[in-house]
Amino acid sequence: MRRSYRYTVDLKGQLFLQGQARPYRDPVFLDFFFSRVERIDAQAPSSQGYAWQSRCGREMNFIAPADTPIVFKSLVDASASPMLLLFAGTLTEPFDPAHLRVRSATGRLYYLAQTSKAASVGACLLSSTVALELSKHIAVNNDDGGRLVYDAMPIPELAP
């Protein structure tokens, strides 16, 4: 018999076991958990209605994200080149502004991960902390219908 657990991921990238008020903080566990995130068919009977899971041996860990299952929580050494986006406990993704996306309906910024364990998720939410840090490079281009630009480079709309 396989055990299953249900988790939520909030907009800050914090992981909660369903029904618990405190998030997990152990970086080793968070790295292990988030490095195994994968999309599943939410219509399949075995998915229990969840679209994301993280396998751990015989355990099934179902994930109900507030937005995306992986959230980039902070910038590591923002003065370095390239900057690194942090997720999970210690996992990172090199930052390239060409991979920024925006969802106009919510005003949220996303990042299309390319190289890290987050790449299997696709568009990952940038936490408000990261968005605020990047905001010094972001402006509104009124000549282009009010689209956002990062250092004069347009930020495309996130495809649905």
Backbone as JSON, one array per atom type, in Angstrom:
{
  "sequence": "MRRSYRYTVDLKGQLFLQGQARPYRDPVFLDFFFSRVERIDAQAPSSQGYAWQSRCGREMNFIAPADTPIVFKSLVDASASPMLLLFAGTLTEPFDPAHLRVRSATGRLYYLAQTSKAASVGACLLSSTVALELSKHIAVNNDDGGRLVYDAMPIPELAP",
  "N": [[0.83, -1.18, 0.0], [0.52, 2.18, -0.83], [1.53, 5.2, 0.65], [0.14, 8.49, 0.85], [0.54, 12.01, 0.74], [-0.56, 15.38, 1.21], [0.26, 18.54, 0.06], [0.7, 22.12, 0.21], [1.82, 24.96, -1.65], [2.72, 28.19, -1.07], [2.45, 31.67, -2.21], [4.92, 32.66, -1.66], [6.62, 30.61, -1.93], [6.76, 28.81, 0.12], [6.49, 25.63, 1.68], [3.86, 23.65, 2.81], [2.55, 21.07, 4.81], [-0.6, 19.7, 4.34], [-3.07, 21.12, 6.36], [-1.34, 21.99, 8.3], [0.16, 24.73, 10.05], [2.69, 25.71, 10.02], [5.48, 26.22, 7.88], [7.71, 23.94, 6.12], [11.18, 24.01, 6.83], [13.66, 22.88, 6.6], [16.49, 22.82, 4.66], [17.63, 20.63, 3.28], [15.58, 18.71, 3.08], [13.71, 20.3, 1.64], [15.12, 20.76, -0.77], [15.31, 18.12, -1.71], [12.56, 17.45, -1.98], [11.54, 19.46, -3.82], [13.16, 19.03, -6.02], [12.08, 16.91, -7.24], [9.63, 17.49, -8.33], [6.88, 17.06, -10.47], [4.62, 17.26, -13.26], [1.34, 15.91, -13.31], [-1.46, 14.04, -14.59], [-4.32, 15.52, -13.79], [-6.84, 14.49, -14.05], [-6.65, 11.78, -13.87], [-7.48, 8.89, -11.97], [-5.66, 8.16, -9.95], [-4.43, 10.54, -9.28], [-5.86, 12.03, -7.52], [-7.06, 14.44, -8.07], [-5.08, 16.34, -8.13], [-2.57, 18.32, -9.81], [0.14, 18.25, -9.66], [3.03, 16.54, -8.39], [5.41, 15.13, -6.07], [7.6, 12.64, -5.97], [8.59, 10.24, -3.55], [10.24, 7.66, -3.03], [8.09, 5.07, -2.26], [6.1, 6.75, -1.5], [3.56, 9.12, -2.3], [3.5, 12.43, -2.93], [1.33, 14.86, -3.12], [0.75, 18.03, -4.64], [-0.66, 21.17, -4.14], [-0.45, 24.06, -5.52], [-0.49, 27.62, -4.78], [-0.09, 29.16, -6.97], [2.22, 28.47, -8.88], [4.08, 25.35, -8.65], [6.75, 25.62, -8.05], [8.5, 28.3, -6.72], [10.48, 31.08, -7.17], [12.34, 32.33, -4.63], [14.23, 34.2, -3.76], [16.97, 36.41, -4.69], [20.25, 35.39, -5.18], [23.23, 36.77, -4.26], [22.97, 39.38, -5.73], [24.64, 41.12, -7.04], [26.32, 39.64, -8.55], [27.34, 38.12, -11.67], [26.19, 35.69, -13.76], [23.15, 36.71, -12.06], [21.63, 34.72, -9.51], [18.71, 32.82, -9.06], [16.94, 31.73, -6.25], [15.42, 28.74, -5.09], [13.37, 26.3, -3.35], [15.36, 24.88, -0.87], [18.21, 25.33, -1.16], [18.58, 25.33, -3.87], [19.37, 26.61, -7.13], [18.93, 28.79, -9.99], [20.31, 30.15, -12.89], [19.91, 33.59, -13.66], [18.39, 35.08, -16.44], [17.3, 37.78, -18.12], [15.84, 37.51, -20.48], [14.15, 35.41, -20.14], [12.07, 36.19, -18.57], [8.59, 36.57, -17.84], [5.28, 37.94, -17.91], [2.09, 38.01, -16.36], [-0.55, 39.65, -17.24], [-3.16, 39.79, -16.22], [-2.91, 39.25, -13.51], [-0.69, 40.64, -12.75], [1.6, 39.42, -11.97], [5.0, 38.28, -12.0], [6.92, 35.9, -13.84], [9.29, 33.23, -14.37], [10.95, 31.51, -16.87], [12.34, 28.68, -16.32], [15.44, 27.18, -17.22], [17.72, 25.56, -16.81], [17.89, 24.31, -14.3], [16.5, 22.07, -11.78], [14.0, 23.09, -11.78], [13.22, 23.45, -14.37], [11.54, 21.52, -15.45], [9.06, 22.27, -14.67], [8.45, 24.57, -16.03], [7.08, 27.67, -16.45], [7.8, 29.5, -13.65], [6.74, 31.05, -10.69], [7.83, 34.29, -9.64], [8.65, 35.37, -6.49], [7.21, 38.02, -4.48], [9.3, 39.32, -3.22], [11.52, 38.87, -4.92], [10.51, 40.07, -7.26], [10.32, 42.71, -6.39], [13.02, 43.31, -5.97], [13.95, 43.1, -8.61], [12.56, 45.16, -9.73], [13.87, 47.61, -9.99], [14.97, 47.52, -12.44], [12.87, 47.38, -14.13], [10.42, 48.87, -16.17], [7.6, 50.76, -17.42], [6.61, 50.72, -20.72], [5.25, 53.16, -22.34], [5.0, 53.77, -24.99], [4.47, 51.41, -26.17], [1.92, 50.41, -25.65], [1.83, 50.22, -22.87], [3.32, 48.04, -22.01], [5.51, 46.0, -20.01], [9.01, 46.45, -19.54], [12.33, 45.2, -19.27], [15.22, 46.64, -18.51], [14.93, 48.01, -20.99], [14.24, 45.87, -22.63], [11.49, 44.16, -23.92], [9.08, 42.49, -21.85], [7.59, 39.54, -22.39], [4.13, 38.45, -22.55], [2.87, 35.86, -20.47], [2.13, 32.79, -21.81], [-1.07, 31.22, -21.9]],
  "CA": [[0.0, 0.0, 0.0], [1.29, 3.41, -0.98], [1.06, 6.33, 1.44], [0.12, 9.75, 0.11], [0.46, 13.23, 1.54], [-1.0, 16.54, 0.44], [0.99, 19.74, 0.42], [0.42, 23.37, -0.5], [2.94, 25.88, -1.82], [2.13, 29.53, -1.12], [3.02, 32.6, -3.18], [6.31, 32.93, -1.27], [7.39, 29.39, -2.16], [6.82, 28.01, 1.34], [5.83, 24.33, 1.57], [3.09, 23.29, 4.0], [1.78, 19.84, 4.82], [-1.99, 20.11, 4.45], [-3.57, 21.2, 7.73], [-0.3, 22.51, 9.2], [0.31, 26.18, 9.98], [4.11, 26.07, 9.89], [6.11, 25.65, 6.68], [8.96, 23.2, 6.26], [12.32, 24.92, 6.73], [14.9, 22.12, 6.44], [16.91, 22.96, 3.27], [17.89, 19.32, 2.67], [14.27, 18.17, 2.72], [13.13, 21.13, 0.59], [15.83, 20.47, -2.02], [14.89, 16.78, -2.13], [11.15, 17.51, -2.38], [11.32, 20.28, -5.01], [13.91, 18.51, -7.17], [11.31, 15.79, -7.8], [8.3, 17.95, -8.74], [6.5, 16.75, -11.84], [3.2, 17.42, -13.59], [0.58, 14.68, -13.5], [-2.79, 14.22, -15.15], [-5.25, 15.75, -12.68], [-8.06, 13.73, -14.29], [-6.41, 10.36, -13.59], [-7.97, 8.52, -10.63], [-4.57, 8.09, -8.96], [-3.93, 11.88, -8.97], [-6.73, 12.61, -6.49], [-7.42, 15.8, -8.47], [-3.91, 17.21, -8.09], [-1.85, 18.41, -11.09], [1.58, 18.18, -9.4], [3.45, 15.61, -7.35], [6.83, 14.94, -5.8], [7.72, 11.25, -5.53], [9.59, 9.93, -2.54], [10.14, 6.21, -2.89], [6.72, 4.59, -2.46], [5.15, 7.79, -1.08], [3.12, 10.08, -3.28], [3.31, 13.74, -2.32], [0.55, 15.69, -4.03], [1.01, 19.45, -4.4], [-1.66, 22.15, -4.57], [0.2, 25.37, -5.41], [-1.31, 28.82, -4.88], [0.1, 29.56, -8.36], [3.07, 27.45, -9.48], [4.64, 24.51, -7.59], [8.07, 26.15, -7.7], [8.53, 29.76, -6.64], [11.81, 31.61, -6.9], [12.13, 33.07, -3.39], [15.15, 35.33, -3.57], [18.15, 36.5, -5.55], [21.5, 35.1, -4.47], [24.3, 37.65, -4.72], [22.39, 40.17, -6.83], [25.69, 41.86, -7.74], [27.09, 38.69, -9.37], [26.9, 37.95, -13.05], [24.78, 36.06, -13.71], [22.46, 36.59, -10.78], [21.03, 33.4, -9.31], [17.41, 32.76, -8.41], [16.91, 30.65, -5.26], [14.16, 28.08, -4.79], [13.47, 25.17, -2.42], [16.22, 25.27, 0.25], [19.46, 25.9, -1.66], [18.68, 25.15, -5.32], [19.44, 27.89, -7.84], [18.76, 28.88, -11.44], [20.9, 31.4, -13.39], [18.91, 34.55, -14.13], [18.55, 35.69, -17.75], [16.07, 38.56, -18.29], [15.09, 37.07, -21.67], [13.21, 34.37, -19.73], [11.0, 36.78, -17.77], [7.26, 36.65, -18.41], [4.31, 38.62, -17.05], [0.67, 37.69, -16.56], [-1.19, 40.95, -17.07], [-4.37, 39.66, -15.41], [-2.57, 39.24, -12.08], [0.46, 41.5, -12.51], [2.69, 38.61, -11.43], [6.14, 37.97, -12.86], [7.3, 34.5, -13.89], [10.58, 32.97, -14.97], [11.0, 30.22, -17.57], [13.58, 28.0, -15.91], [16.07, 26.49, -18.34], [18.83, 24.66, -16.51], [17.83, 23.66, -13.0], [15.41, 21.12, -11.55], [12.74, 23.81, -12.0], [12.93, 23.5, -15.81], [10.43, 20.61, -15.77], [7.81, 22.96, -14.33], [8.19, 25.6, -17.04], [6.99, 29.01, -15.87], [7.79, 29.49, -12.18], [6.44, 32.36, -10.12], [8.84, 35.04, -8.89], [8.03, 35.9, -5.28], [7.17, 39.49, -4.43], [10.64, 39.76, -2.82], [12.34, 38.89, -6.14], [9.94, 41.09, -8.15], [10.7, 44.03, -5.86], [14.45, 43.47, -6.25], [14.11, 43.32, -10.05], [11.79, 46.33, -10.16], [14.75, 48.73, -10.33], [15.3, 47.35, -13.87], [11.62, 47.25, -14.87], [9.68, 50.11, -16.42], [6.45, 50.64, -18.32], [6.84, 51.35, -22.02], [3.99, 53.75, -22.77], [4.97, 53.79, -26.46], [4.1, 50.06, -26.63], [0.68, 50.01, -24.99], [2.0, 50.0, -21.44], [4.01, 46.78, -21.72], [6.67, 46.07, -19.13], [10.32, 46.22, -20.13], [13.45, 44.99, -18.35], [16.35, 47.32, -19.15], [14.5, 48.33, -22.36], [13.86, 44.66, -23.35], [10.09, 43.83, -23.57], [8.77, 41.27, -21.11], [6.41, 38.96, -23.05], [3.01, 37.92, -21.78], [2.94, 34.43, -20.25], [1.11, 32.06, -22.58], [-1.98, 30.5, -20.98]],
  "C": [[0.88, 1.25, 0.0], [0.69, 4.51, -0.11], [1.07, 7.58, 0.57], [-0.07, 10.91, 1.09], [0.06, 14.37, 0.63], [-0.31, 17.78, 0.99], [0.44, 20.94, -0.33], [1.72, 24.16, -0.59], [2.32, 27.27, -1.95], [2.87, 30.42, -2.12], [4.46, 33.02, -2.85], [7.21, 31.73, -1.5], [7.53, 28.53, -0.93], [5.98, 26.74, 1.17], [5.16, 23.99, 2.9], [2.46, 21.92, 3.8], [0.34, 20.26, 5.08], [-2.45, 20.05, 5.91], [-2.57, 21.75, 8.73], [-0.13, 24.02, 8.99], [1.76, 26.61, 9.76], [4.71, 25.43, 8.65], [7.34, 24.83, 7.04], [10.11, 24.18, 6.05], [13.65, 24.2, 6.48], [15.34, 22.17, 4.97], [17.17, 21.63, 2.56], [16.57, 18.7, 2.21], [13.66, 18.97, 1.58], [13.8, 20.88, -0.76], [15.39, 19.12, -2.58], [13.47, 16.83, -2.7], [10.99, 18.25, -3.71], [12.11, 19.8, -6.23], [13.16, 17.37, -7.86], [9.9, 16.2, -8.26], [8.07, 17.61, -10.21], [5.0, 16.94, -12.02], [2.58, 16.03, -13.76], [-0.79, 15.02, -14.08], [-3.79, 14.32, -14.0], [-6.55, 14.98, -12.84], [-7.89, 12.24, -13.99], [-6.87, 10.04, -12.16], [-6.87, 8.54, -9.57], [-4.07, 9.47, -8.54], [-4.7, 12.56, -7.85], [-7.06, 14.07, -6.78], [-6.27, 16.79, -8.45], [-3.19, 17.19, -9.45], [-0.34, 18.27, -10.91], [1.85, 17.17, -8.3], [4.96, 15.66, -7.2], [6.95, 13.53, -5.22], [8.85, 11.11, -4.51], [9.48, 8.44, -2.26], [8.73, 5.75, -3.2], [5.68, 5.64, -2.05], [4.82, 8.7, -2.25], [2.82, 11.38, -2.54], [2.62, 14.64, -3.33], [0.68, 17.15, -3.64], [-0.11, 20.3, -4.97], [-1.02, 23.54, -4.43], [-0.81, 26.52, -5.47], [-1.22, 29.38, -6.3], [0.91, 28.5, -9.1], [3.72, 26.62, -8.37], [6.05, 24.94, -7.17], [8.01, 27.66, -7.78], [9.97, 30.17, -6.36], [11.67, 32.62, -5.77], [13.03, 34.28, -3.21], [16.25, 35.29, -4.63], [19.36, 36.23, -4.69], [22.57, 35.97, -5.09], [23.88, 38.44, -5.96], [23.44, 40.97, -7.6], [26.51, 40.95, -8.66], [26.55, 38.66, -10.8], [27.17, 36.5, -13.46], [24.24, 35.98, -12.29], [21.86, 35.19, -10.7], [19.7, 33.55, -8.59], [17.4, 31.55, -7.49], [15.51, 30.08, -5.15], [14.44, 26.89, -3.89], [14.29, 25.61, -1.21], [17.46, 25.98, -0.24], [19.61, 25.8, -3.17], [18.62, 26.5, -6.04], [19.26, 27.7, -9.35], [19.42, 30.19, -11.89], [19.82, 32.31, -13.97], [19.31, 35.14, -15.48], [17.26, 36.45, -18.02], [15.24, 38.17, -19.5], [14.04, 36.02, -21.31], [12.12, 34.88, -18.79], [9.7, 36.75, -18.56], [6.36, 37.37, -17.41], [2.92, 38.08, -17.36], [-0.09, 38.96, -16.21], [-2.41, 40.88, -16.16], [-4.09, 39.73, -13.91], [-1.45, 40.22, -11.74], [1.67, 40.74, -11.97], [3.76, 38.37, -12.49], [6.5, 36.49, -12.72], [8.67, 34.38, -14.56], [10.54, 31.59, -15.61], [12.34, 29.56, -17.28], [14.12, 27.18, -17.07], [17.03, 25.38, -17.93], [18.69, 23.87, -15.22], [16.72, 22.63, -12.95], [14.06, 21.77, -11.81], [12.33, 23.81, -13.47], [11.75, 22.6, -16.18], [9.07, 21.24, -15.48], [7.45, 23.98, -15.4], [8.2, 26.98, -16.39], [6.85, 28.9, -14.36], [7.57, 30.92, -11.7], [7.69, 32.97, -9.49], [8.13, 35.62, -7.68], [8.03, 37.43, -5.32], [8.53, 40.05, -4.02], [11.55, 39.87, -4.04], [11.83, 39.98, -7.08], [10.33, 42.48, -7.68], [12.17, 44.31, -6.14], [14.69, 43.77, -7.74], [13.46, 44.61, -10.53], [12.66, 47.54, -10.51], [15.17, 48.67, -11.8], [14.05, 47.36, -14.76], [10.92, 48.6, -14.97], [8.5, 49.8, -17.32], [6.78, 51.4, -19.59], [5.51, 51.87, -22.54], [3.88, 53.84, -24.28], [4.53, 52.45, -27.03], [2.88, 49.55, -25.86], [0.81, 49.71, -23.52], [2.66, 48.7, -21.06], [5.2, 47.01, -20.81], [7.94, 45.79, -19.93], [11.34, 46.04, -19.01], [14.67, 45.56, -19.04], [16.1, 47.49, -20.65], [14.14, 47.09, -23.2], [12.42, 44.29, -22.94], [9.97, 42.51, -22.82], [7.51, 40.69, -21.72], [5.34, 38.51, -22.05], [3.2, 36.4, -21.65], [1.8, 33.76, -21.01], [0.22, 31.3, -21.59], [-1.68, 29.03, -20.89]]
}
